[in-house]
């Protein structure tokens, strides 16, 4: 009987050890006491507060709860903003001993092999960065002789290789671990030898296409833990801001590929669609609104974004409809406005190889700067039929007519400038062209298709020249 009781107790103890639920993270700070400490987590490129604990007189703070934390990379932050990152994965009961004056160099973990590896890696990287700085300083120093430079550059290459080898080892030792997954996200894909053209040169365009198509190969899109690290967001941002050609068609194609991959996890798909939508709305790339319209049409309106409520869907759809008429390649909305004599003038009836549609006001300082620049553009392109359709946006005509006199608009520029106004906005031009700020410039071709928009007066001439060159080469 005594043996049975002992066996039962051992089984209960073992069960308790291996089936602990919730989380308990104990932090023992050196020479730190009577202050607050915070537990925060990454989500994409943001950090959010999860919990607050008090550092007692013994320097101990405990974060605990009955529910498990979402796996990811968390931050332990002191009230003076000194902080350290820790991995929180399946094992959420561990202890940290650390000196806040040097988190990376002094952190010791009990019960967390993941973090032991993580901090070995961080210390390794810190040391390599120190060595790199010394070598780069030597390379930049005029006192370093030319005979020493090849050796120093070889040392830099050797350090990079050592970092790669350590990363490979970490991944091989624990391929499912969060640190391994983060390192994989940051790795570029393995690429084939560069294709060779018929003339024997490298086909850089083909190589670029291969690279962009395989840029996300090392990411497990089913692993939503990556959302709780900065890694996935950083990879998206790098690709769509720096790697990918900033052209709407290229962005749309790449967005579709990434979204298809991200559907391996609903949460990853949700985050990816949010990122791309926000990226399209905030992008300064001309024509990026086409990406936004594409996402609304193909993901929000189709029910793929099932988590979005009706009100938000309605807002997104409404915004897409506002943007649609002004997408690059579409025929610009026609408007009937009035010249200084009160005669109606219709935009689509103006004949020109290129028509610069220019919205302005008399008291706008930027418009006063844009006017002579646009006029000079017309002069420089005199061999091309370029006209300016200048729409004054003021509700009264007096200021407009006075400004025209000031700009000498009724003299030698008359043939190339078409000055119009619609004080009552009967044509609806303010809404049709979304005139929220001025000056605003569109460039239309002979068929009144929008070739460029939201560009500066300085950019208008260069765009027309480039567009003419591209068309002549087709």
N, C-alpha and C positions, 0 to 999 in steps of 0.2 A: 504494500500500500504506500509506504514511504517512497519507494522508487517511482510509483505512478504519479504521486504528487509532484516529485521533483521533475519528472519528465514533462508533466503538464505545465509547470512553472517555466521550464526552459523553452517550451513551445510558445507560450504566451510572450516571453521576453523576445524570442526571435521574431515573432509576428509583429510585436510593437516596434522593433528596430527597422523592419523592412517595409512597413505599411504606414509610415507616418504621413499624415495629410497636412494640408495647410503649409505655412512657411514660418521659419524662425531663423533670422539672420542676426547674429550677435557680432557687434563690432567693439573691439577693445582698443581705444585710442591711447597713445602715449602722451602724457603731459597735457591732457585735454579733459576738462570737466565742467559741469554746471553750465551746459549750453545745449542748444537744440541741434538736431541732426535730421536730415531729410533723406528719404528714399524716393528717387525719381526714376522714370523710365523713358527710353527713347520710343518714339513712334514716328517713323519716317525721319524728317529733318527737325522735328520738334522734341522737346522734353516736357514731361508732365509730372507733377507731384503725385506720389502714390501714398506716402505715409510720413509721419513725423514721430521722432523718438527723442527722449531726453538723455543726454550724456551725463550720467551721475558722477558722484565724487570719485568713484573708482575709474572713471573714464570709459564706462560701459554704456552702450546704447543697444537696444533690442528692437528689431522690427519683426512683428509676428502677427499671424492671423490664421483663422480656421480655413480660409480658402487659399488655394494655390495661386501663385502669381503667374501671369502670362509669361512664358519663357522668352527671354531676350537679354539685352545688355542694359543693366541698371546703373544708376549713379548713387553713390553715398556722398552726400553733400553736407559739409559743416556750415554753420551760420555765417562764417566769413567767406563762403563760396569756394573754399578748397574742396576738392572732390576727387573721387576715384571711381572707376568703372568696374563692375563685377558681372560675371556671367550668372544668370539665374536660369536653370534649365530643369531637368527632371528632379535633381536633388536640390531642395530648397531649405535644407536645415544644415547650416554651416556657420563657422566662426572665423572672424578676421582679426588679426593683431596687426596694428599699423601705426606708424609715426606720420601724422598729417603733414609734417615738413617734407616728407619724401614718400608719397604714397607708393610709387612704382618700386622704389628701391627697398622698401622695408616691409611690404605686405606679406604676411604669412597666413596660410589658410589651414583650417582644421575641418576635415569632412567635405572638401570640395576639390577633387582632382582637376576638374575643369578649370578652375581659377588658378590652380598651381601652374598648369601649362600656359594659361593665358598670361600670367605675370612673368613667367620665364621668357615668353616671347616678347613681352613689352620691354623687359630689361635688355634683351638681346638687341632689339630695334633701337633702343635709346643709345646703347653703346656704339652701334654701327653709325647712327646719326652723328654722334660726337666725332667718330673717326672721319666720317665724310666731311664734316665742317672743317676739320684740320687740313685734310687733303685739298679741298676746294680753296681754302685760304692760301695754301702753298702754291696752287696753280695760278691764282690771281696775283701773287706777289711778284714784283719785278726782280726780286732777288733770287728767284728760282731759275736756275739755268735750264736751257733748252734740253740738255742731255737728261735731266731728271723728269721731265714732263711725261714721256711715254710710260715710265714706271709708275708714276702717280695715277695716271689714267687707267693703267692696268689694275691697280689696287682698287679703284672705284668699281671697275667691272667685276673684280673678284668678290667684293662685298655684296654687290647685287646678286651674284650667283649664290653666295652663302645664305642670303635671306630667302631666295627661292627654294633652296634645298631644305631649309628649316620648315618653310611652309608646306612643302611636299611631305615631309616627315609627319608633321602634325596631322595633315589630312589623311595620310596612310594609316596612322595609328588609331584615329577615331573619325572615320569618314562621316558618321552621322552626328557628330558633336557640333554644337552651335559655332564654336570658334572655327572649325573646319569649313562649315557652310559659309561663314562670313569671308574667310580667306578665298574660298572658291568664287564668291560673287565678285571679288576685286581682281580676279585673274583674267587676263585676256585669253581668247581662245587659241588653241594650237592651229597654226595656219600652214597650208602647203607652200611649196616653193613658188615664188612669183611667176605667173604665166609670162611667156615670152611672145612678143609680136613677131610678125614675119620679118621685120628688119633687124631682129635680134635684141631689141630693147625690152626692158621690163614693161609689162602692161599694168601700169599703176591704177588705171581705172578699174580693171578687172579685179585687182588685188583689193582695192578699196571696197568694192561690192561684196567680195567674199568676207572681208573683215566685218562689215556692217551686218551682214546676214547672220554671222555667227557670234556676234558681240555678246549675246546673253546665253551662250551654250553652257556655261559653267554654273548656271543658277538652277536650283531645284525650285520651280515655281509652286510646288505643292507645299513647301515649307513656310508656313506663315510666321514662324519665329523670326524670319528675316525682317518682317515689318517692324519688329521691336528692337531694331538695330539701325544705325545710320547707313548701313551698307547698301541696301536695295535702293533706297531713295537716291543715294549718291551715284549709283550706277545708272539709273534712269536719267538723272540730271546731266551726267557726263555725256551720255549718248545723245540726248536730244538737244543739248546746248552746244556741244563742242565737236562731237564726232560726225554727226549726221549733217549732210548738206542742208542748209536752211532754205528749203524750197517746199511749198505746201504739199505738192504731190509726193515728194520723198518722205515728208513727215507723216502723211496719211498712211502710206504703204507700211512704213516701219511701225507706226502705232497699231495697225491691224495685226501685224505679226506678233508684237509683244503682248497685245491683249489676248490673242488666241493662246499663247503660251501660259499666260497668267490665269486662265480659266481652270487650271489644275487645282486651284484653291479659290473658293469664293471670296475670302478675305483679301488675298493677293490681287485678284481681279478687281475687286472693289477699290483697293488702294491705287492700282495702276490706272484705272479709268479716271479716278479723282485727279491723279497727278497730271495725266494728259489733258484733261479738261481745263484744269487750272493753268497749265503751261500754255495752252492755246489762247486762253483768255488774256493772259498777261504778256504774251510774246510781243516783241517789237518787230518781228519779222513781217515784212509786207506780205499780205495774203494769208497770214496764220488764221484768220477768221474762217477760212475754208476748212481748216482742221476741226475747229469747234463745231461747225455745221455738220461735218461728216460724223463726228462722234455723237451728236444729238440724234441725227437721222438713223444711225446704224446700231446704236447701243441703248440710248435712253428711250427713244420712241418705239423701239422693238420689244421692250420689256426685259432686255438683258440686265439692266440696272434695277433689279426688282426691289432693292432696298430704298429707292428714292420715292418720296411721297408725291401725291398728285399735284400739290401746290408747287413743289420744286420742279416737277416735270413740266408743268404749264409755263413756268418762268423760263426754263431752258428752251422749250419749244418756241416761245415767243421771241426770245433773243435770237434764235437761229433764223426765224422768219424776217426779223429786222435786218440781219446781216446778209441774207441770201441775195437780194437784188444788187448788192455792191461787191460781190465776189469778183476776183480777177477773172477776166474772160467773158463776163456777162455784159450784155448791152446796158449801158448806163440808163437810169430812169430818165424819161423825157420830161422836160418842164417848159412851160410857156411863161416868160418873164417880159420885162418892158425896158426899152432903151430910154435914154434921157429925154426924148421927145414924147414918151408915152406910147410908142408903138410896140405891139407885141413881137417878141422874138422867141422862136422855138429852138431849143438846143439841138434837136436832131436834124434841123434844116440847115445848120451851119456846115458848110463844106470845108474840110481841111484834112491833110494827111495825118496831122496830129493836132488835137484840140486840148489845150491846157485849161481844165475847169478849175477856176480859182475863186474861192469864197473868202470875202474880206470885209473889214469895216474901216471907216475913216479914222477912228481914234485908236486903232490897234497899232502899237509900236512895231510889232513883228511884221504886220502887213506893210507898213511903210518901208521896212527893210527888204521885204520880198518883192515889192513892185519893181524897182529898178533892176533887180537880178533877173526876174522873168522877162523884162523888156530886153535886156542884154541877150538873153537866151534866144529870143525871137530874132534879134538882129544877127546873131552868129549863125543861125540856121535859116538865113534868108533864101537859100537855094531850095529849102524844103518848105512846103506849105504848112507852116505852124501858126496857129492862132491861139489867142487867150480869150476864153469866155469868162469874164470877170463878173461874178455875181456878188453885189453888195448885199449884206444881210441885215442892214439897219431898217427899223420900222418907219423912218422918215426919210424924205428925199433931199432935204436941204443940205444936211451934212455930206451926203453922197456927192451931190453936184458941186459943192465947194471943194471937195477933195479932188474931184476930176480936174477942176481948173488948176489946183495946186500941182497935180501930177502932169499937167500939160496934155491931158488925154485927148483933147480935141484937135491936136495939131498933127505932127508927123506920124504918131503911133496909130492913128485911127484905123488904118487898113488891117492891122493885125490884132487889134484889141476890140473886143465886143463888150461894152459896158452895159450891164443890165441890173435891174432891181425888181423886187416884188414886195413892196412895203407891207401888203396885207397877207403875204404868204398864201395867196390863192392857189399857187401851183403846188403847195405842200413841199417845197424844196427843203425846208428845214428838217422835216422828218425823213423825206426820201434819201437825203444825203447825210443824215445824222450829224447835223451841224451843232456839235456841243462845244466846240472850240474853234478858234480861227488863228491864223489862216489855215485853210484846208485845201489841198491840191489833189486833183485826179488828172491822169493823162489818158485820153481817149484816142483810138485810132480812127481811120476814115469811116469805119462801120459803127462808130460810137461804142465799141467794146472797151471795157476798162483794162488798160495795159499796166497802169501803176496807180497807186493811191497813197495818201498819208506820207508823202515825201516832202522834203524841203524845197524851197525855190532853187537852191544851189544844186540839188540833185536832179531837177527836172531836165535840164539840158543834157547832162551825162546819160540819163536814162534813155532819152529819145535817140541820141547817137548810138548807144549800144543796141537798142531795139532795132534801129535801121540796119546796123551791121549784121545782127543775127538773122534778120529777115532776108537780107541780100545773099547770105551764105546758105540758106535753105534751098 
